[in-house]
């Protein structure tokens, strides 16, 4: 079902109408990549090696971690550890360190709960070789030639230790190679310098400002020190000093920026393959509920993830994972700072598929921190992001940002209140936003401050918006099409107005007196987007027929008999029905489920 030849070949796909064209004016070359993420067929395993019964542990009364862990340890690769209906108390994290499936009896039927949330900062489940996998820095070798976007191999100084089947990280130094760049002028009559390369803008200013990235520690928060532009690759062949990968490189890495390849070694860091978590509820994790840590071709399917601190699903150092058909909601900490995010990608994690999920009631619904290359966020219902003590502020909705260096994520077919790329710790680059409905309204919270359907903050370059529907019919009173950030809608201390706006490009919410980032404006591409304010479809170039998908060759099975694509900006009916929204309406109450906030 998934397109594995890249979007350059879309016109040849039988699922695409004859005459469809995908070219640089729709998705520019810097943003073009191959989107073929995920497991590519989650295995249906039938051999049950062990069944663990909730009744054995008093249906939640007694600690069950050791019993579940023993069953996993005794299970062979490719088999299933089955959890009965009922509640399991899991106050010591469970490690799935082999290719087995941990399967419950269904969401809210099998419940894994953590009851010592205040006392112990741990996850409920970890999929990976250990809780803290890491790269082996002693294996880093320099590239001897450019690793070009779209290529399948790199050349390195020496091939010592590289072998087929390994997972490696490809990255470059965008810190010591950065220079000072002036930011746009402010109303006060001055500008600051920011540290940047041609593609990466660091949240480091001269003179220094409150909120700057702390040095040197911040340089290694989510990547190797100073190397946020990165991706995980799978080695398929080594010939001399040439290392070949299973999938194309998503962005060019240069020798001028000391591009390197580095390995994962040791029992605590080598990737676990084909491990799955299915059909259960996870609740109460204090370091998130589910962590994929150095995992590959692994998945979470039909889970509920709720009542968590730190990212509910955290994905780090990982490759080709799949999060699907699930509900992720109700953080206990709906505030900025990292403890209230629903899904997090970090440490170069690449080619993840996040599809057909409900993701609601979090501070940020998804973040990508120096990660995300080749990933797809597709056909999810994502709503009700909130700051607990400032509910009128509209948070970011769809995004793959929140730390410098994230690149080449496709957002397709989602329903959310907005798309934005935030500049808190540096913006993202080369993202594609295709056939989404971005309403400009959160469903259950007041929409009062920084309300926009699409935003791009300072340093978010080369974003492409194609075939989206923006706003909602009958709800556009008081809106403007675009705030230019030149004072037109501002006032004496702000170049930006308080009006609700379809497009808000190049702004910095920490510096409202600063004009828009000119590179955000010059690199954004907008093709075939319809908005309910002007009731028109607007093109940067000549109109053309839009492809049905940028990563699928046929209608997804979960749409059933509903129309697909469900977002059609050039059609008579602009939006049809998203299955994940139907599930939300049937499975969760119509009133907002306010987070249970731990004091």
Secondary structure, DSSP 8 states (H G I E B T S, - for coil): -B--S-GGGGGG-TTS-TT----TTTS-GGG------S-SS------EEEEE-GGGGGGGTSB-HHHHHHHHHH--TT-EEEE-SEEEE--S-EEE-SS-EEE-SSTTTEEEE-S-TTT----SEEEESSSS----GGG-EEBSS-B-TT-SEEEBS--TT--TT-EEEEE---STT-EEEE---BTTS---EEEE-SS-EEEEEES--TT---TTGGGGSSSBTTB-SEEEEEEEEEETTEEEESS--SS-B-TTTT-EEEE--STTTS-EES-EEEEEEEE--TT-SEEEESEES-EEEEEEEES-SS-SEEEES-BS-EEES-EEE--S--SSSSTTEEEEEETT-BS-EEES-EEEEESEEEEEES--TT-EEES-EEEEE--TT-TTB----B---EETT-B--EEES-EES-B----SS---BS-EEES-EE-S--SSS---BS-EEEEEETT-BS-EEES-EES-TT--TTEEEEE-SSSSS-BTTBSS-SSEEEEEEEE-TT-TTB---HHHHHH-EEEEEEETTTTEEEESS------S-SSBSS--GGGTTS-SSSB-TTSSS-B---HHHHHHHHHS-SS--------
